[in-house]
Amino acid sequence: MKKLIAFTVISALLIGCGRSGDKGELVGVKGKKWNPEKPYGMTLVPGGAFIMGKSDDDLANIQDAPTKTVTVRSFYMDETEITNSEYREFVEWVKDSTMRVRLAILADEVGGGGTAGTSSGKGKGGKGKNSGSIADFAFNDQDPAKMTAYDKYMYENYYSVGTSDDPYAGRKLNKKVKLIKDTSKYPDAYYAEVMDTMYLPVAESFNGLRTIDVNKLKFRYSWMDIQAAAKAKVGKRSSFIKTEQIKVYPDTTVWIKDFAYSYNEPMHNDYLWHQAYSDYPVVGVNWHQAKAFCAWRTLKKNTYIKEKKKGDLTNSFRLPTEAEWEYSARGGLQSATFPWGGPYAKNDRGCFMANFKPNRGDYAADQALYTVEAKSYEPNGYNLYNMAGNVSEWTDSSYDAGAYEYVSSMNPSVGDLKNMRKVVRGGSWKDVAYFLQVGTRDFEYADTARSYIGFRTVQDYMGTITTGNGKGPKR
């Protein structure tokens, strides 16, 4: 009884002195003031209701898009398709990280860790300089004396032992020291050995150039299957965490494979990497690679936020659902045929409104033979460019011809992981006008890359916002 009384008194004291300024009232947990930040290169698409489906007669008689009124929430969307320049940043990041991981592992194996310049990136030449060995690129957790208490605990209990499929999981890379690309400046033989593994064998090189082995460029990320977790009655959280490892390099051979008896070698050789095409939409990317890009973009932003202590982490970037894509493509116009209205693909001056194939065998009538720069033609009502034509775009949704009959009217989506037919929308530079219509549905298999399919990303908007159907709460 005495113990109970003592516990009650202590509890009362703790409660009484926990919040002296709230006067005993329920005031809630106070946090930092939060304001939404518009991601760079994106535009806000205000949520609302719209009539999804074919606006005109279904000339192809596919009957997979009957009209249906649905509502979508607000989200940000890329103003343009993801460009070659933007995707190259992803490829370069993966290449850089792969090299650093391999250097760190070899440094660990040969006992190179813990020497001067290893932990802090400060070699003989100062910050960011090399001290002359592979030790400069050892894992950043080689010196326990320079760890925080938390990092030391995590290293001793988790990172030092890794996981069953990755013994180096969680180890921190030293990114303060620049990679050495000039072969004449390689610091030692160990460094040269690692760099050599990143390139194709000498026997496979030509014109005196050695080429990066793109099969080595893999991005690994994890995600949680929320849908499966919500439906499951029992099961550990870890059972629903999925790990993907994706080869990120686009398939540049699509320019050859997509067109038999056609000369497109210049596009195969130059389109992805030449600066002339930097602002053109990336192609040759399959659905899995597009998803990996979204995960990397989220990681890139959140890494910056954590390093700069900028507050809450950002929402995940992702592919749009089919309904989100159609809603944003319409640009606020109800029952329009094209993003600009319609029903024609030309304006009142006789100029084409998008990049597509206007006539049989004539790809150039719209002033473009292949793709055009991502910010070409006039944007739609939501300031989105090329929602029709240029390249078709991956969505997150799986294709089912009867989907419109059973999907929810609130944020409809078909997220069937077993269905490898993924919806692509918008038509492309090689398509006729029918595929440019905002209500036309099409699909491609998730592991397939094409010279006419690209993508753009979206991010969920947090909080209330004016909807596309009228005024809402002010912020």
TACORCOR-V306639 format. One record per run of one state. SS is the DSSP state (hx for helix, st for strand, lp for the rest). FROM is the first residue (numbers start at 0). LEN is the number of residues. If there is no record, write none. Layout:
BEGIN
ss:from:len
SS:FROM:LEN
SS:FROM:LEN
END
This chain:
BEGIN
ss:from:len
lp:0:1
hx:1:17
lp:18:23
st:41:4
lp:45:2
st:47:5
lp:52:15
st:67:5
lp:72:2
st:74:4
lp:78:4
st:82:1
hx:83:26
lp:109:12
st:121:2
lp:123:2
st:125:2
lp:127:6
hx:133:4
lp:137:6
hx:143:3
lp:146:2
hx:148:11
lp:159:23
hx:182:3
lp:185:3
hx:188:9
lp:197:1
st:198:1
lp:199:2
hx:201:3
lp:204:1
st:205:1
lp:206:2
st:208:1
lp:209:2
st:211:1
lp:212:1
hx:213:3
lp:216:1
st:217:7
lp:224:1
hx:225:6
lp:231:5
hx:236:4
st:240:7
lp:247:6
hx:253:4
lp:257:7
hx:264:6
lp:270:4
hx:274:3
lp:277:2
st:279:2
lp:281:5
hx:286:22
lp:308:8
st:316:3
lp:319:2
hx:321:9
lp:330:7
st:337:1
lp:338:2
st:340:1
lp:341:4
st:345:1
lp:346:5
st:351:1
lp:352:6
st:358:1
lp:359:2
st:361:1
lp:362:10
st:372:1
lp:373:18
st:391:7
lp:398:4
hx:402:4
lp:406:3
st:409:1
lp:410:10
st:420:5
lp:425:7
hx:432:4
lp:436:5
st:441:4
lp:445:7
st:452:2
lp:454:2
st:456:4
lp:460:6
st:466:1
lp:467:2
st:469:1
lp:470:5
END
